[in-house]
Amino acid sequence: MFKSGNVTIMVADLKRAVQFYVETLGLKLQHGMDEHFVQIEAPELTIGLLHLAEEQESQPEKSGSMSIGFEVQELESAVETLKSRGVEFHDSVEGKAAQVVHFSDPEGNTLYLVSSR
C-alpha cells in the first residue's frame, strides 16, 4: 500500500535548519533550496523542512511534538563527532536492547542517536 514515508519539520529559520542537518549532522541535501521547502536525505528516511511564511499566524512546533532517531553502529564515536560540531547532548538512556542519547536541533526539536546492543 505505502511506497515510502517522510517527516516534515516546521522551522522558523530555514537556512539555519539546513546548515544544522547538512553540515552539523552530515546528512545530504536532496533537493535544492528554495525559500520555503527543502528535502534532506538520511539513510532510510527523508526529512522535509517547511518554512512558515511570516504572514501566517501559526508558529513552528517546539520540542515534545515529535522526535527523530538516527541509528548508529558505534554510539560513542557518533557522539564525539557531533560534539566536535557543536551538538550538546541532554541525556543518555540505557536499556537491555539499546542505548539512546538525546539532543536538539536549532528549533528545539528532539533528536536522538540509538545503538542496539
C-alpha positions in Angstrom: 0.0 0.0 0.0 2.6 2.6 1.0 5.7 3.1 -1.0 7.7 5.4 1.4 7.3 7.9 4.1 8.8 11.1 5.4 8.9 13.6 8.3 8.3 17.3 7.8 9.7 19.7 10.5 8.3 23.2 10.7 11.2 25.7 11.1 11.4 29.4 11.7 14.9 29.8 10.1 15.3 27.6 7.0 18.9 28.5 6.4 19.9 27.7 9.9 18.0 24.4 9.8 19.6 23.3 6.5 23.0 24.2 8.0 22.4 22.1 11.0 21.0 19.0 9.2 23.5 19.1 6.4 26.7 20.5 7.9 26.4 19.5 11.6 24.7 16.2 11.2 26.3 15.3 7.9 23.0 14.5 6.1 22.6 15.0 2.3 20.6 17.9 0.7 18.3 16.0 -1.6 16.6 18.9 -3.4 17.9 22.4 -3.9 16.9 25.1 -1.5 14.0 27.5 -2.2 12.7 30.0 0.2 10.1 27.7 1.7 11.0 24.0 1.4 14.0 21.7 1.0 14.4 18.0 1.5 17.2 16.4 3.5 18.1 12.8 2.9 19.0 10.5 5.8 19.5 6.7 5.4 16.1 5.2 5.1 14.4 8.5 5.9 13.6 11.7 4.1 13.1 14.8 6.2 11.2 17.8 4.9 11.9 21.2 6.3 9.0 23.6 5.9 9.5 27.3 6.5 6.3 29.0 7.6 5.8 32.4 5.9 5.9 35.4 8.3 2.3 36.4 7.3 1.0 33.1 8.7 -0.2 33.2 12.3 0.8 29.7 13.2 4.2 29.2 14.9 6.6 26.3 14.4 6.0 23.4 16.8 8.6 23.0 19.6 10.2 20.0 21.1 7.9 17.4 22.6 5.7 17.3 19.4 7.9 14.7 17.7 11.4 13.2 17.8 13.6 11.8 15.1 16.0 8.9 15.8 19.2 8.0 13.9 20.5 4.5 14.4 24.3 4.3 14.6 26.7 1.4 14.8 29.1 3.0 17.3 27.4 5.4 19.6 30.5 6.8 21.3 32.1 7.7 18.0 28.9 9.3 16.7 28.5 11.3 19.9 32.1 12.6 19.8 31.8 13.6 16.1 28.6 15.6 16.8 30.1 17.2 19.9 33.0 18.4 17.8 30.5 20.1 15.6 28.8 21.9 18.5 26.0 19.5 19.4 25.1 19.3 23.1 23.5 16.1 24.4 20.8 16.2 27.0 20.8 12.7 28.5 21.5 9.0 27.9 19.2 6.1 28.4 20.5 2.6 28.6 18.1 -0.3 28.1 18.5 -4.0 27.7 18.4 -3.8 23.9 19.7 -0.3 23.1 21.4 2.8 24.3 19.9 6.2 23.4 21.3 9.8 23.7 19.1 12.8 23.1 19.9 16.2 21.6 18.0 19.1 19.9 18.1 20.8 16.6 18.3 24.7 16.4 14.5 24.8 16.6 14.3 22.8 19.8 13.0 19.6 18.2 14.2 16.5 20.0 16.5 14.2 18.1 18.3 11.1 19.3 21.0 8.6 18.4 20.3 4.9 19.1 22.7 2.0 19.2 21.5 -1.6 19.5 23.4 -3.9 21.9 
